[in-house]
Amino acid sequence: MRQLSKSKIIAFRQCPKRLWLELHKPELRDDSASEMVFAIGNQVGDMARRIYDTTGNRRLIDVNENGWDAA
C-alpha cells in the first residue's frame, strides 16, 4: 500500500493527472521549470554582486560565517 503524504495531497489538489503521473510515470516528470528558476536566481545574484561590489572583488558574503551585521 502506498503512503499518503502532504506533497501527494497537494499534487492531487493542483491537478489529479499530476498525481497519477507522479505515481505511475515518474520518468516523465519535467523539472526544467525548477532548473530555470535556479538559473534566474543565480543571474540575479551575479548582477547584485556586480552592482554592490565596488571594489571589484566579487566576493560572496556568507551570512552564516560572517553574521548578518557584517553582511
Buried (B, 14 or more C-beta within 10 A) or exposed (E): EEEEEEEBEEBBEEEEEBBEBBEEEEEEEEEEEEEEEEEEEEEEEEEEBEEEEEEEEEEEEEEEEEEEEEE
